[in-house]
Structures are given as structure tokens and as C-alpha cells.
Amino acid sequence: MKKNIAIILAAGMGGRFKAELPKQFAKVSGKTVIEHTINVFESNKNIDEIFIIITPGYYDYFMQLYNNNDWPKLSKVLNGGKSRLESSYIGIIACDNENSNLIFHDAARPFITNKIIDDVVKALKKYDAVDVAIPSSDTIIEIDEAKEITNIPNRTYLYRGQTPQAFDYKVIKRAHDKAIKDKKTDFTDDCGIVLHYDLAKVYVVDGADANIKITHPIDTYIADKIYQVRTTSLNKSDSDISKMDLKDKVVVIYGGNRGIGHAIEKLCHDKKAFVYSFSRSSSSASAGNKKRGCDITNIKDIQKSLASVFKKHKKIDIIINTAAILKLGKLVDDKIEDISNQVQLNYTSNIYIAKESHQYLKQTQGLLIFFTSSSYTRGRSFYSIYSSSKAAVVNLTQALAEEWKKDNIRVNVVCPERTATPMRSENFGYEDPSTLLDPGKVACYTVSLFQKSITGQVVEVKRN
């Protein structure tokens, strides 16, 4: 069976980027671009090994990043050449196993997805050369030296190339050897060499619009925004928890007296977990603890609730906060007390819960789950406090996932579409049930996260 080796090209100086450091070392969403890129390949089940081709002079800088990360698949860090093709060839000759696939990717494309990588690896079972591209959404024109249009090609067959580009080792090695022998250096990518020497058919895998390359300074701002609103959509099969056994798992739910929280509580109870559900009005537990209230805007109440559960079981595996409040209206008309209550319950309580959860979840390498709303991506009129606090919860999740990575604590935030909850009906009245999510479905997707390794993700739950 062939080994799949990812060769991440990070040897460019980024002349167009016009910054102190090359673009692959620019900070985006709390990490450098190259860290984001490596993390995707590191987490992909089809990638066996990773080579990094680094900008000469920045080897030591990269090794500092290496020491701060957990990248067991990263086996070689090599100084790159003066051109992309030289850097590619350095990666090729560093491979000592001819029975390999070499998957070249630009370090400056941090939004590569596992799906694209999987599709590339799958295509390599049939083809010796694979490219990644997306259809051109713009009309492409050809011009002459006078900047006059000479041709307008049919854009049906025009695609915009991305990376990865992947090859059977022998094919790409032969292509580069021929180019070196012929002293041809005008190729812009590796597929171009294979095509020029007619060494293999190149199959095209669908890329993604978000798989952008960081080239100009403005791209880092675009990238930050993409990370802010990026979501993970689970498949129907992901929510199949029929065989999941939660026996002996200890689950704490805040806001479990109704709606989604109550549905999660019931589901966890059915799966034989020890479930403790706390809310401001009362608390209950399938394990039979005494009912009492818990105000999550009061950090002492949170401390007491978690301590009581830990005292009984000597561990806590999963903590979930579904509690929220929505009060529609114009900000200028809202009472300060109402504003404060919304901010406290919708945002500050999540900070309190996270702060107090850490000591328990660290012991079990556990999971913390928050809830947000689709309104977090853009502030909406009459939702100003609600939508802004939900945006803050997403940022909190992403930050904590990074902070707690070395503690092996996963932190995710669930983002359901409009759901048939009491809070919604109280604010909007009757709505056609077919247009709303059932809380039970949201509960299934939420519980499915218990067995996933993802962290720092906004997990969308949709009706279809």
C-alpha cells in the first residue's frame, strides 16, 4: 500500500505580502498561517507523513513553532530553493520510498479541508496526477501588449487552480528530472511539468471557494473573518448515536429545565449516563440528587454545583451550557437591567462555567459545549444584545480550544437553526413546525460530539 506524504511548500518570501515576516508566518486567528495548514494535514487519517520545505533563513523560526505544537507526522524540515519548482524537487528527492504518493500544498492555503485531502487521496488510486480547482466565476479575457482583448474563452471549461497537487512518486520525479535536463524553469506548478512531458493524465478534484491563498495583507483580514464564521456541518450518519453507550459518563447540563437542554438531559439519561441538570429555577438529576436552583450568573453557584457532582462521582466528563435569554427590542428602549441580564446569562455565565470547568475536565480529558445562534455571524436589528453575545461565545470557544489544547480538553459550540423551543415561541408566537428544528434532533447532534475529537468548532445543525 502506498504511503501518502504531504509536502507543504513554505519557502516563499512573499514579495507581494509586504510584511516583516513571510506570509506563511503571519498570524491569523491566534496562530500562524503555516500552523493552521499543518494542523489539517496532521489530523487527516489518510496522511502518513509530512515534509516542510521552509524559507531559507527561517529554519530556526519554524522550529520554535514546531516545539510549541504536537505534530508527530512531521518527519522532515528542509530548506527550500530559489523557486517553487526547486522547492518541490527538494521535497521529491527527500522521499526515500518510491512506493509513495507526494501531495504538494501551499503553506499559505490554511483553509484546506479534510474532504479535499480525502478526495485527492481517493483519486490517486486511479490517476497518477491530481490537481485541485474550482470553476471560474468570472469571465476570463485574453489581452495583447496594448491591453486590447484578443479572446474571451468559454468559461465553462475554465477553472481556477488551487492546491494540493498530488502525484505518484515515480511520475513527478521523472517530470522534474526531465525539466532539469532540459533546463526548463518556466513552469508555474508541478502539474504543468507533467502535462508538458505528457507523462500522465491529470484528474481534477473539486476545491473550495474558501481554500484561498494568503497573498496580500488584506487576505489576513479575510482569513480572520473566515475563521470567525467557519462552521462544521455534521452528516446524518454523524448523529446516529443508536450504538453509543454513555454508561458511567458524568454529564452536567446548565439550562436543562426545558427546550434543547431538557432534550439533551433525557437523551443522556436514556444512554445510561449520570446526568445532572441545573437551571435557575431548579435542578434535577437522573442520578437522583436533591432539587435546587443554580444561578449561572453567580460564579459561587457554579462552583457549588460542580463540586457537588464531583464529590459524588470523583469525575466530570462533559459540561454543557444551553441557557440563554432573548429579549427583542431596540437598544435605546431597553432598560439597563434587562441589558445586563442578557449579557450576564448569554455571555458572562459561559466564562464562569469555563473557568470552573477546567479543573474537572482536565482530569478526564473531557468536553465543554456551548450554544450559539446563527445570528452570531451578523448583528441583527432588535437582536443587538443577543446576537453580539452569541458572537462573543463563538470567539470564547475558539480561544479556549487553543488555550486548553495541551490539557486535551475539547471545546465546541453548537449552532442550531431556528428551533422549536419555549424561548422562541415566547418571542415569536406560533410558527409552522415544519420550518423549525426539533430539540430532539439538536440533542442527537450534540451528544454525537461526545465521541468526536474535534475542538474549537462551530457545529451547525440544520433541518435538512
C-alpha positions in Angstrom: 0.0 0.0 0.0 1.3 3.4 -1.0 2.4 5.9 1.7 0.8 9.4 1.4 3.3 12.1 2.1 2.2 15.7 2.3 4.9 18.2 1.2 4.0 21.6 2.5 5.7 24.3 0.5 6.6 27.3 2.7 9.8 28.6 1.1 8.3 31.7 -0.4 9.5 35.2 0.7 6.1 36.8 0.0 7.2 39.8 -2.0 3.6 40.8 -2.6 2.7 40.4 1.1 5.0 43.3 2.1 5.4 42.4 5.7 8.3 41.9 8.1 7.8 38.1 8.0 6.9 35.9 5.0 3.1 35.3 4.7 3.2 31.8 6.0 4.3 33.2 9.4 1.5 35.8 9.5 -0.8 35.5 12.5 -4.4 34.6 11.7 -7.0 33.6 14.3 -4.4 33.3 17.0 -1.9 31.1 15.1 0.5 31.4 12.2 -0.8 30.5 8.7 1.5 27.6 8.5 0.4 26.2 11.8 -3.2 26.2 10.6 -2.2 24.4 7.4 -0.1 21.7 9.1 -2.8 21.0 11.6 -5.2 20.0 8.9 -2.8 17.5 7.3 -1.7 16.3 10.8 -5.3 15.5 11.7 -6.1 13.8 8.4 -6.3 10.0 8.6 -5.0 9.5 5.1 -1.8 11.4 5.6 1.1 9.2 6.8 4.0 11.7 6.8 4.6 15.4 6.4 7.6 17.3 4.9 8.0 21.0 5.4 10.0 23.0 2.8 10.9 26.2 4.6 12.2 29.6 3.6 16.0 29.6 3.9 16.9 31.7 6.9 13.7 30.9 8.8 14.5 27.4 9.7 15.1 28.2 13.4 12.0 30.4 13.5 9.9 27.5 12.3 11.5 25.1 14.8 10.2 27.3 17.5 6.7 26.7 16.2 7.4 23.0 15.9 8.4 22.9 19.6 5.1 24.5 20.6 2.9 22.1 18.7 2.2 18.4 18.6 3.0 17.2 15.1 4.0 13.5 15.2 3.6 13.1 11.4 6.1 15.9 10.6 9.3 14.0 9.8 11.4 16.4 7.8 12.0 20.2 7.7 14.1 21.2 4.7 15.4 24.5 3.4 13.7 25.4 0.1 15.2 26.6 -3.2 15.0 29.8 -5.1 11.8 28.9 -6.9 8.7 26.9 -6.3 9.9 24.2 -8.6 13.3 23.9 -6.8 11.5 23.6 -3.5 9.2 20.9 -4.9 12.2 19.0 -6.2 13.9 19.2 -2.8 10.8 17.6 -1.3 10.8 14.9 -4.0 14.4 13.8 -3.5 13.9 13.8 0.3 11.5 10.9 -0.2 13.3 7.6 0.2 10.3 5.4 -0.6 9.4 5.1 -4.3 6.1 3.5 -3.4 4.6 6.8 -2.3 2.2 9.5 -3.3 3.5 13.0 -2.9 0.9 15.6 -2.1 2.1 19.2 -2.6 0.3 22.0 -0.8 0.9 25.7 -0.4 1.5 26.6 3.2 -0.3 29.9 2.5 -3.6 28.0 1.9 -4.7 27.3 5.5 -8.3 26.6 4.6 -7.6 23.2 3.0 -10.2 20.8 4.2 -10.1 17.1 5.1 -12.7 16.5 2.4 -10.4 17.9 -0.3 -7.4 15.8 1.0 -9.6 12.7 1.2 -10.8 13.3 -2.4 -7.3 13.8 -3.6 -6.1 10.5 -2.0 -9.1 8.7 -3.4 -8.4 10.0 -6.9 -4.7 8.8 -6.6 -5.9 5.2 -6.6 -6.9 5.7 -10.2 -4.7 8.5 -11.5 -1.0 9.2 -11.3 -1.6 13.0 -11.2 -4.3 15.0 -9.4 -5.0 18.7 -9.3 -7.5 20.7 -7.3 -9.5 23.5 -8.8 -12.8 25.4 -8.7 -14.9 26.8 -11.6 -14.1 30.4 -12.6 -17.0 32.7 -11.5 -15.6 35.5 -13.6 -15.3 35.9 -17.3 -11.7 35.4 -18.4 -10.3 37.6 -21.1 -7.1 37.4 -23.1 -5.3 40.7 -24.0 -2.3 41.7 -26.0 0.6 44.1 -25.1 -1.7 47.1 -25.9 -4.2 45.8 -23.3 -6.7 45.1 -26.1 -8.9 42.0 -25.8 -7.9 39.3 -28.2 -10.1 36.5 -27.0 -12.8 35.6 -24.5 -12.7 31.9 -23.8 -15.8 29.9 -22.8 -15.6 29.9 -19.1 -17.5 26.6 -18.8 -14.1 24.9 -19.2 -12.1 27.4 -17.3 -11.1 26.5 -13.7 -9.0 28.3 -11.1 -6.2 26.1 -9.8 -5.6 25.5 -6.1 -3.6 23.1 -4.2 -2.9 20.3 -3.2 -1.4 18.8 -6.4 -0.7 15.1 -5.9 1.4 12.6 -7.9 2.7 9.1 -7.9 6.3 9.5 -6.8 7.8 8.0 -10.0 5.8 10.2 -12.3 6.6 13.5 -10.6 10.3 12.6 -10.1 10.6 11.7 -13.8 8.9 15.0 -14.7 11.2 17.1 -12.7 14.3 15.2 -13.9 13.3 15.9 -17.5 12.8 19.6 -16.8 16.2 19.9 -15.1 17.8 18.1 -18.0 16.1 20.4 -20.5 16.9 23.5 -18.3 13.2 24.5 -18.4 12.2 26.7 -15.5 9.1 28.5 -16.8 6.6 26.1 -15.2 4.3 27.7 -12.6 3.3 24.5 -10.9 4.0 20.7 -10.8 1.0 19.7 -12.9 2.4 21.9 -15.7 5.5 19.8 -15.9 3.6 16.5 -16.0 1.4 17.9 -18.8 4.3 19.3 -20.8 6.1 15.9 -20.9 2.8 14.1 -21.3 3.6 11.7 -18.5 0.1 11.2 -17.1 -3.5 12.4 -17.4 -4.2 14.9 -14.6 -7.6 14.5 -12.9 -9.2 17.5 -11.3 -10.7 17.3 -7.8 -13.2 19.9 -6.7 -11.6 22.5 -4.5 -13.5 25.1 -2.3 -14.1 28.8 -2.5 -12.7 29.2 1.0 -9.4 27.5 0.0 -7.8 30.9 -0.6 -4.1 31.6 -0.7 -2.8 34.3 1.6 -1.0 36.6 -0.9 -1.7 40.2 0.1 -2.0 41.9 3.5 -5.8 42.2 3.1 -6.0 38.4 2.8 -5.2 38.0 6.5 -8.2 40.1 7.4 -10.4 38.0 5.1 -8.9 34.8 6.6 -9.6 36.0 10.2 -13.3 36.5 9.2 -13.5 33.1 7.6 -12.2 31.5 10.8 -14.6 33.5 12.9 -17.7 32.3 11.0 -16.4 28.9 9.8 -18.7 26.1 10.7 -18.6 22.3 10.8 -21.7 20.6 9.4 -22.3 17.1 10.6 -23.8 14.4 8.3 -26.9 12.5 9.2 -24.7 9.5 9.9 -22.8 11.6 12.5 -25.9 12.0 14.5 -26.6 8.3 14.7 -26.0 7.6 18.3 -28.1 4.4 18.5 -25.0 2.3 19.5 -23.5 5.0 21.7 -23.0 3.8 25.3 -22.6 6.6 27.9 -22.6 4.2 30.9 -20.6 5.7 33.8 -20.1 9.0 31.9 -20.9 12.0 34.2 -22.7 14.9 32.3 -23.5 18.3 33.7 -26.1 20.4 31.9 -26.9 24.0 32.6 -30.2 25.2 31.3 -31.7 21.7 31.3 -35.1 22.5 32.6 -36.7 23.0 29.1 -36.0 23.1 25.3 -32.7 21.8 24.0 -31.2 21.4 27.4 -34.0 19.2 28.6 -33.8 17.1 25.4 -30.1 16.5 25.9 -30.7 15.6 29.5 -33.3 13.0 28.5 -31.1 11.5 25.8 -28.1 11.2 28.1 -30.3 9.6 30.7 -31.5 7.0 28.1 -27.9 6.3 27.3 -27.2 5.4 30.9 -25.1 8.4 31.8 -25.1 10.1 35.2 -26.8 13.3 34.2 -27.1 16.4 36.4 -29.3 19.2 35.1 -29.1 22.7 36.7 -31.2 25.8 36.0 -32.0 29.0 37.8 -35.5 27.8 38.8 -34.5 24.3 39.9 -32.1 21.4 39.3 -32.6 17.7 38.9 -30.6 14.6 38.1 -31.3 11.2 36.7 -29.0 10.0 39.4 -31.4 11.3 42.0 -29.7 14.4 43.6 -31.8 16.8 45.6 -33.5 19.5 43.5 -32.3 23.0 44.0 -31.7 26.1 41.9 -28.4 27.3 40.3 -27.9 30.8 39.1 -25.1 30.6 36.5 -24.6 34.3 36.6 -23.3 33.7 40.1 -19.9 32.0 40.0 -20.3 30.7 43.5 -23.4 28.7 42.4 -21.5 27.2 39.6 -18.7 26.3 41.9 -21.1 24.6 44.3 -22.9 22.7 41.5 -19.7 21.3 40.0 -18.2 20.5 43.4 -21.4 18.5 44.4 -21.3 16.4 41.3 -17.5 15.8 41.6 -17.9 14.8 45.3 -20.3 12.1 44.3 -18.5 10.7 41.3 -14.9 11.8 41.6 -15.0 13.0 38.0 -16.9 15.0 35.4 -16.7 14.1 31.7 -18.9 16.6 29.9 -20.3 20.0 30.7 -22.9 21.7 28.5 -24.5 25.1 28.8 -27.7 25.7 26.8 -29.0 28.5 28.9 -29.9 31.8 27.1 -32.3 34.6 27.1 -33.7 36.5 24.1 -35.5 39.9 24.5 -36.4 41.6 21.3 -36.4 45.3 21.1 -34.4 48.5 20.2 -31.3 49.0 22.3 -32.2 52.6 23.1 -35.5 51.4 24.6 -34.1 48.6 26.7 -33.7 49.0 30.4 -30.2 48.8 31.7 -31.3 45.9 34.0 -32.6 43.9 31.0 -29.4 44.5 29.0 -27.2 43.5 32.0 -29.3 40.3 32.5 -28.9 39.3 28.8 -25.1 39.9 28.8 -24.7 38.0 32.1 -26.7 35.0 31.1 -25.8 34.8 27.4 -22.1 35.5 27.8 -20.6 36.1 31.2 -22.1 32.8 32.5 -20.2 30.9 29.8 -16.9 32.5 31.0 -17.7 31.5 34.6 -18.6 27.9 33.6 -15.5 27.6 31.5 -13.3 28.9 34.3 -14.7 26.5 36.9 -14.9 23.5 34.4 -11.2 23.5 33.6 -10.0 21.8 36.8 -12.5 18.9 36.3 -12.3 18.4 32.6 -8.6 18.4 32.7 -8.7 15.2 34.8 -10.9 13.4 32.3 -9.7 15.0 29.0 -13.3 16.0 28.8 -15.6 18.1 26.7 -17.2 21.5 27.1 -20.1 22.5 24.9 -21.6 26.0 24.5 -24.5 27.1 22.3 -24.7 29.9 19.9 -27.2 31.2 17.3 -27.0 31.8 13.5 -27.3 35.5 14.4 -23.7 35.4 15.6 -22.4 36.0 12.1 -24.0 39.4 11.7 -25.7 41.7 14.2 -29.4 42.0 13.5 -31.8 44.8 14.4 -33.8 44.1 17.5 -31.3 41.4 18.4 -28.3 43.6 19.3 -27.5 42.2 22.7 -28.4 38.6 21.8 -26.5 38.4 18.6 -23.4 40.2 19.9 -23.3 38.0 23.0 -23.6 34.9 20.8 -20.7 36.1 18.6 -18.7 36.5 21.8 -19.4 32.9 22.8 -18.0 31.7 19.5 -14.8 33.7 20.0 -14.6 32.4 23.5 -14.9 28.8 22.2 -12.2 29.3 19.6 -9.8 30.9 22.2 -10.4 28.2 24.8 -9.8 25.4 22.4 -6.3 26.8 21.8 -5.6 27.5 25.4 -6.7 24.0 26.5 -5.3 22.0 23.7 -2.3 20.8 25.7 -4.8 19.8 28.5 -6.6 17.6 26.0 -9.9 19.4 26.8 -12.2 19.8 23.8 -14.4 22.9 23.5 -17.1 23.2 20.8 -20.1 25.4 20.2 -23.4 24.1 18.7 -25.2 26.4 16.3 -28.7 25.1 15.6 -31.1 26.7 13.1 -34.4 28.0 14.3 -35.6 25.5 16.9 -39.0 24.9 18.4 -38.1 25.9 22.0 -40.2 27.7 24.6 -37.9 30.7 24.3 -38.6 31.0 20.6 -42.3 30.7 21.0 -42.3 33.3 23.8 -40.7 35.8 21.4 -42.3 34.9 18.0 -45.5 33.2 18.8 -46.8 30.4 16.5 -44.7 29.3 13.6 -45.1 26.5 11.2 -43.5 23.5 12.9 -42.1 22.2 9.6 -39.9 25.3 9.4 -38.3 24.7 12.8 -35.8 22.2 14.2 -37.0 19.7 16.7 -35.0 19.9 20.0 -34.5 16.2 20.0 -32.6 16.4 16.7 -30.3 19.1 18.1 -29.8 16.9 21.2 -28.7 13.9 19.0 -26.1 16.0 17.1 -24.9 17.5 20.4 -24.5 14.1 22.1 -22.7 12.8 18.9 -19.9 15.3 19.7 -19.1 13.2 22.8 -17.3 10.7 20.6 -15.6 13.1 18.2 -12.1 14.5 18.5 -12.9 18.0 17.0 -12.3 21.1 19.1 -12.7 24.8 18.6 -15.5 24.2 16.0 -18.9 25.9 15.4 -21.1 22.8 14.7 -24.1 23.6 12.6 -27.3 21.7 13.0 -29.8 22.2 10.1 -33.2 20.8 9.4 -32.1 19.0 6.2 
